[in-house]
């Protein structure tokens, strides 16, 4: 459970100490949408939907220019950021400077992960990925037929690419994700079987949601959870299964804690350069706290817009997210005089 543990934040005791002193800090991780350009047109991608445009800053052709991206990585390293996540937006391997970007990350000694559909990865890319901490492939299906349907593409599941990366990048954790919706939930168990046969390290299930947090899987949970129970039985030391029923709980958006402290540990940069406090607020106009195209990272992160947001932040305005357990832990740690701490 370590990879998705809500307790990972405890390894950042220096940042927790600064929080208790009410001081601003650099995030441990920054997530970067290098491009919004994509070779798939997933039916559940909330930002790509033509039905979503009010209050959202997203254009399908946006990308961070390579020169700015390389400079940004230097700024992150200098600021003390430990890890970066290359994601989308769109498909990271369609960015014209993806090779230079990965080489730069390696040169700087940053940890990194990648979220990709995998179909734009070429043989020339694979040796470059040997230092990636992890790579997660968005698959969402067990059959090519369903894959083409839910990701709206002519591509097949990139099984050969996944195998090559698994063989070449021996230290990299390889995972597959399954974003569940009515059109694909029937393949939840067969997806687990396929993933295990591919010898990947883990799989992760999550549930599709809209920007309004609508639960469109509500009618199918009974059957879906039976499939997840079967999938969980495939778990071994070398093949782990994450994100079972807990992901449904997050959709309920019951934030029974007073503050979001998670936003101090992570930042999110959109393909248009806008800076946000986390991946769940990314591309939502009211959560924009700066832009790296006209500011360096530290100027934006410590800027007045972020300070104003932290002062006026209302949890009721946040969309559902997976980090409630982390926030509950952090809210407890921020208490000045918690009761009976020595009665462990």
Secondary structure, DSSP 4 states (H G I P E B T S, - for coil): -GGG-TTGGGG-HHHHHHHHTT-----SEEEEE-B---S---TT-TTT-TT--TTB---TT-B--HHHHHHHHHHHHHHT--EEEEE-SS-GGGSTTHHHHHHHHHHHT-EEEEEE-STT--HHHHGGGGG-SEEEEE---SSHHHHHHHHTSSPPP-HHHHHHHHHH-TTSEEEEEEEE-TTTGGGHHHHHHHHHHTT-SEEEEEE---TT---TTGGGHHHHHHHHHHHHTT--SSSEEE-STHHHHHHT----SS---GGGTEEEE-TTSBEESSTTTTTBGGG---BTTTS-HHHHHTSHHHHHHHHH--GGGSPP-S-HHHHHHHHHHT-SS-TTTT--
